[in-house]
Amino acid sequence: MYLKRHAEQTVDKLSRMFGAILVSGPRQVGKTTMLQNITHDLTYVTLDDLILQISAREESGTFFKDNPPPVFVDEIQKAPELFPQIKIILDRERKKGQFFMCGSQQFQMMKGVSESLSGRIGLLTLLGFSLRESHKLDFNLPFLPTEAYFNTRRKHFDKISYDEVWHTIQRGSMPELFVNPDFDWQMFYSAYVRTYIERDVRDLTEIGDTIKFTRFMTATAASTGQLLNLASLARDAGISQPTAERWLSILVASNIVYLLQPYSNNIIKRAVKTPKLYFLDTGLAAYLTRWTSPEVLKNGAMAGAFFESFVISEIIKSYYNMGVLEPALYFYRDKDMNEIDLLIEDNGTLYPLEIKKHADPQKKDVEAFALLDKIPNIRRGCGGVICLYENLVTLKGSDKVIPVSFL
């Protein structure tokens, strides 16, 4: 069963703007399936095929004579030698939509792209299913807590129950788990972690001790929703801090982890400079930290952190699916411990948001928003509390109670 991905429209748009399109993202989020659905009438080659991979690496000059464009090349990172050949063909032919590519290792891919295909390639990051996609909603605007957004969102709406939210958080957003609800969650993620380390991580860096890397991933998952503390992660994994920094960069490049940057400008002197760390797939984080059922997770000590990570991930997906590679998302925290969970910057306006797992938001939840009014040259827009309450209602002034169903 194929479920329509919202990023399909973006791929179509990019194919009319650029000669090459590259879809990156974590392993098993459906990159290949989506592109095969879009390019079903084109030649398909996968560099997982060892014979084709050797041909691409050793005979790159003739590879596209045997597989002429338009063509879909899967696992393109396995043969970066192809990028200069793609550049030559695009510069000669001047045609759009000739090369569709995907892969899960951004280090090699982006190095080849930046060196050979700058200005010639459209880029898209794909993550797991969003709530919108899993509910088959035909709505793909990036999330923004404005009246215009909510008025449009109401026309494409499906209420999501409290229990379904926690089931989704614990089970995760991997397409294969969604379309196969009988699949064993623990076996799936056990294989996922092993394959990720053996196929992606070992290709990127010399990791002699896979047990320590798994321990590092687990420590990182246990820190989701918190300020990044490399010293603590290194200590928990039994590695040096420079190694922890290098391994974290791998998780970020693999789109396993997202670092939400703090909002700062020249005027804000007391803002913290440390990013917050979020696991983009809460199912993977739940597996690593041993939250084995939705019931245990929603009543556990990490429930708030997991709910916040889930909301951040859903908002990021709404931007990635529209082709926004680096959405203007931040958080605010100062040295007096005043904090705003999320700031979305759009057209010079900051939209503040709190993320609470409870279902009874109060006016005190938005008190910190007033901090933005004290910063010169900052325009504050409407905001709200994203939570598990069922209805979209005004909380205070232009700030609303925002159910998860409206993301």
C-alpha positions in Angstrom: 0.0 0.0 0.0 1.4 3.4 -1.0 0.5 6.4 1.0 0.8 9.7 -0.8 3.6 11.9 0.5 3.2 15.7 0.8 6.7 16.1 -0.5 5.7 14.8 -3.9 4.4 18.2 -5.0 7.8 19.7 -4.0 9.7 17.2 -6.0 7.5 18.0 -9.0 8.1 21.7 -8.6 11.9 21.2 -8.2 12.0 19.0 -11.3 10.7 21.9 -13.4 13.3 24.2 -11.9 16.4 22.1 -11.8 18.2 19.5 -13.9 18.8 17.3 -10.9 16.8 16.6 -7.7 18.3 15.0 -4.6 16.1 13.6 -1.8 18.0 12.9 1.4 16.8 11.7 4.8 17.1 8.9 7.3 17.1 5.3 6.4 13.7 3.7 5.7 11.5 6.9 5.7 10.3 6.1 2.1 12.7 8.2 -0.1 13.0 5.4 -2.7 9.3 4.5 -2.6 8.2 8.1 -3.1 10.6 8.7 -6.0 9.7 5.4 -7.7 6.1 6.4 -7.5 6.9 9.8 -9.1 9.4 8.4 -11.7 7.7 5.1 -12.5 8.2 5.6 -16.3 12.0 6.4 -16.0 15.0 4.1 -15.9 15.7 3.0 -12.3 19.2 2.0 -11.1 20.2 1.3 -7.5 23.8 1.4 -6.4 23.0 -1.2 -3.8 23.6 -3.5 -6.8 27.3 -4.1 -6.4 27.9 -4.6 -10.2 26.2 -1.2 -10.9 28.1 0.4 -8.1 31.5 -0.8 -9.4 30.5 0.4 -12.9 29.5 3.8 -11.5 32.7 4.2 -9.5 35.2 2.9 -12.1 33.5 3.8 -15.4 31.7 6.9 -14.4 32.2 8.4 -17.8 30.1 5.8 -19.6 27.6 5.0 -16.8 25.0 7.4 -18.1 25.5 6.1 -21.7 24.3 2.8 -20.4 21.7 4.4 -18.2 20.7 7.6 -20.2 18.7 10.4 -18.5 16.1 11.0 -17.4 17.0 8.4 -14.8 16.5 7.7 -11.1 19.7 6.7 -9.2 19.2 5.2 -5.8 21.8 5.3 -3.0 23.8 7.9 -5.0 26.2 8.5 -2.1 27.9 5.1 -3.0 29.3 6.6 -6.2 30.2 10.3 -5.7 32.2 9.9 -9.0 28.9 10.4 -10.8 28.4 14.0 -9.7 30.9 15.5 -12.1 29.4 13.4 -15.0 25.9 14.7 -14.1 27.3 18.3 -14.2 28.8 17.7 -17.7 25.5 16.3 -19.0 23.4 19.1 -17.5 25.7 21.8 -18.8 25.6 20.3 -22.2 21.9 19.4 -22.5 20.3 22.3 -20.4 17.3 20.2 -19.6 15.2 20.1 -16.4 14.2 17.0 -14.5 16.9 14.7 -15.9 18.4 13.2 -12.7 16.4 12.0 -9.7 18.6 10.8 -6.8 18.3 9.8 -3.2 20.4 8.5 -0.4 20.8 8.5 3.4 24.3 9.6 4.0 24.5 13.4 3.7 28.3 13.7 4.3 29.4 12.2 0.9 26.4 13.4 -1.0 26.6 17.0 0.0 30.3 17.1 -0.6 29.7 16.0 -4.1 26.8 18.3 -4.6 28.6 21.4 -3.4 31.7 20.7 -5.5 29.9 19.7 -8.7 26.2 20.6 -8.8 25.8 23.9 -7.0 23.0 25.9 -8.7 22.0 22.9 -10.8 20.2 20.7 -8.2 17.0 21.0 -6.1 17.3 19.6 -2.6 14.7 18.0 -0.4 14.8 16.4 3.0 12.3 13.7 3.7 11.4 12.4 7.2 8.9 9.8 8.4 5.1 10.1 8.0 3.6 13.3 9.5 0.3 13.2 11.3 -1.2 14.9 8.2 0.0 12.2 5.9 -1.0 9.3 8.1 -4.5 10.8 8.3 -4.5 11.3 4.5 -5.1 15.0 4.8 -4.6 17.1 1.6 -3.0 20.0 3.5 0.7 20.9 3.3 1.2 24.5 4.5 4.1 25.0 6.9 2.8 25.4 10.4 2.4 29.0 11.6 0.0 30.0 14.4 -1.9 32.7 12.5 -5.6 33.1 11.8 -5.0 32.6 8.1 -3.3 29.2 8.8 -6.0 28.0 11.2 -8.8 29.1 8.9 -7.3 27.0 6.1 -6.4 24.1 8.4 -10.1 23.8 9.6 -11.0 22.8 6.1 -8.6 19.9 6.2 -9.1 18.6 9.7 -9.2 15.2 11.4 -9.4 15.1 15.2 -6.7 12.9 16.8 -7.5 11.2 20.1 -5.3 11.4 23.2 -4.5 7.7 23.0 -3.6 7.9 19.3 -1.2 10.7 19.9 0.7 8.6 22.5 0.5 5.5 20.3 2.1 7.5 17.5 4.8 9.0 19.7 5.8 5.6 21.1 5.6 3.6 17.8 7.2 6.3 15.7 6.7 7.6 12.2 8.5 5.0 10.0 6.2 4.2 7.0 6.8 0.4 7.2 5.5 0.3 10.8 2.5 2.4 9.9 1.4 0.3 6.9 2.1 -2.9 8.8 0.5 -2.4 12.2 1.2 -6.1 13.0 5.0 -5.6 12.7 6.9 -6.1 15.9 8.1 -2.7 17.0 11.1 -3.9 19.0 12.3 -6.2 16.2 11.9 -3.4 13.6 14.0 -0.8 15.6 16.6 -3.4 16.6 17.2 -4.2 13.0 17.1 -0.5 12.1 19.8 0.5 14.6 22.0 -2.4 13.5 21.6 -1.6 9.8 22.2 2.1 10.4 25.4 1.5 12.3 26.7 -1.1 9.9 25.8 0.5 6.6 25.8 4.3 7.3 28.0 5.0 10.3 30.8 2.7 9.4 31.0 4.2 5.9 31.3 7.7 7.5 33.9 7.2 10.2 36.1 4.7 11.9 33.9 3.3 14.7 35.7 0.3 16.1 33.3 -0.1 19.0 29.7 -0.4 17.8 28.6 -1.0 21.4 29.9 2.4 22.5 28.2 4.1 19.5 24.9 2.4 20.4 25.4 3.5 24.0 26.0 7.1 22.7 22.8 6.9 20.6 20.9 5.8 23.7 22.4 8.6 25.8 21.4 11.1 23.1 17.9 9.7 23.0 17.6 10.1 26.8 18.6 13.8 26.3 15.9 14.6 23.7 14.2 17.9 24.5 17.1 19.1 26.6 20.0 21.5 26.2 22.9 19.8 24.5 25.5 18.7 27.0 28.4 17.0 25.2 30.4 16.4 28.3 27.5 14.4 29.8 26.9 12.4 26.6 30.6 11.6 26.4 30.6 10.5 30.0 27.5 8.3 29.6 29.0 6.6 26.5 32.5 6.2 27.9 34.1 8.2 25.1 36.1 11.5 24.8 34.3 14.7 24.3 35.8 15.2 20.8 34.6 11.8 19.8 31.1 12.7 21.2 31.1 15.8 19.1 32.1 13.9 16.0 29.5 11.2 16.6 26.8 13.8 17.2 27.6 15.4 13.9 26.9 12.0 12.3 23.5 11.7 13.9 22.7 15.3 12.8 23.9 14.6 9.2 21.8 11.4 9.1 18.7 13.3 10.2 18.4 11.2 13.3 18.9 14.2 15.6 18.0 17.9 15.1 19.7 20.7 16.9 17.3 23.6 17.6 19.3 26.8 17.8 18.7 29.5 20.4 17.3 32.8 19.2 19.8 35.6 19.7 20.8 38.9 18.2 23.2 41.6 19.1 20.8 43.1 21.7 20.1 40.0 23.7 23.1 39.6 25.9 21.7 37.1 28.4 20.4 34.5 26.0 22.0 31.0 26.2 24.1 30.0 23.2 23.6 26.2 23.6 21.2 24.4 21.2 18.5 22.0 22.3 18.7 18.4 21.1 15.7 16.5 19.6 15.3 13.0 18.2 13.3 13.3 15.0 11.7 9.9 15.3 10.3 9.4 18.7 9.8 5.7 18.1 13.5 5.2 17.7 14.1 7.3 20.8 11.6 5.2 22.7 13.2 2.0 21.6 16.7 3.1 22.7 15.5 4.3 26.1 13.2 1.3 26.6 9.8 2.8 26.7 8.1 -0.3 25.4 4.4 0.8 25.4 2.4 4.0 25.0 0.9 3.6 28.5 4.3 3.4 30.1 5.7 6.3 28.1 2.8 8.7 28.7 3.0 8.2 32.5 6.8 8.1 32.6 9.4 10.7 33.6 10.2 11.5 30.0 6.6 12.0 28.8 7.0 15.8 28.5 10.3 15.5 26.6 8.9 13.0 24.2 5.7 15.1 23.6 7.9 18.2 22.9 10.2 16.2 20.6 7.1 14.9 18.7 5.6 18.4 18.2 9.0 19.8 17.1 9.4 17.0 14.6 5.9 17.5 13.2 6.5 21.2 12.7 9.9 20.5 11.0 8.2 18.0 8.6 5.7 20.7 7.6 8.6 22.8 6.4 10.8 20.1 4.9 7.9 18.7 2.9 7.5 22.1 1.3 11.2 22.2 0.4 12.3 24.5 3.2 15.7 23.1 4.0 16.5 25.3 7.0 13.3 26.5 8.6 13.6 29.6 10.8 12.9 27.7 14.1 14.5 28.7 17.4 13.9 28.6 21.1 14.5 31.3 23.7 16.2 30.8 27.1 18.0 33.4 29.1 20.3 33.2 32.1 17.4 33.8 34.5 15.9 30.5 33.2 13.0 32.3 31.3 12.2 30.1 28.4 10.0 29.9 25.3 9.9 26.4 23.8 9.7 27.5 20.1 10.0 30.6 18.1 9.0 30.6 14.4 10.4 33.6 12.4 8.4 34.6 9.4 8.7 37.9 7.5 10.4 39.7 10.4 7.9 38.5 13.0 8.5 36.1 15.8 5.7 33.6 16.7 6.1 32.2 20.2 4.9 28.7 21.2 4.9 26.7 24.3 4.6 22.9 24.2 2.8 21.2 27.0 1.7 17.5 27.3 -1.2 18.4 29.6 -4.8 19.1 28.4 -5.5 22.1 30.7 -3.4 25.1 29.5 -3.5 28.2 31.5 -2.6 31.9 31.0 0.6 31.5 32.9 1.9 29.1 30.2 2.3 32.2 27.9 3.7 34.7 30.4 7.2 34.3 29.0 6.0 35.6 25.6 6.1 39.2 27.0 9.9 38.9 27.1 9.9 39.4 23.4 8.1 42.8 23.8 11.2 44.1 25.7 13.6 43.4 22.8 14.0 46.4 20.6 13.2 46.0 16.9 11.4 42.7 17.5 7.8 42.3 16.2 5.9 39.6 18.1 3.1 37.8 16.3 0.4 35.6 17.7 1.4 32.4 19.5 -0.1 29.8 21.7 0.3 26.6 23.7 0.4 23.3 21.7 -1.1 20.7 23.9 -3.5 17.8 24.2 -6.6 19.9 24.6 -9.3 19.0 22.0 -10.4 22.4 20.8 -8.7 25.5 19.2 -9.7 28.4 21.5 -8.3 31.8 22.5 -6.3 31.7 25.7 -5.1 35.3 26.1 -5.2 38.1 23.6 -4.0 36.7 20.3 -2.5 33.6 21.9 -4.4 30.3 21.5 -4.7 26.8 22.8 -3.6 24.8 19.9 -4.5 21.1 19.8 -1.9 18.7 18.2 -4.6 18.0 15.6 -3.9 21.5 14.1 -0.2 20.9 13.4 
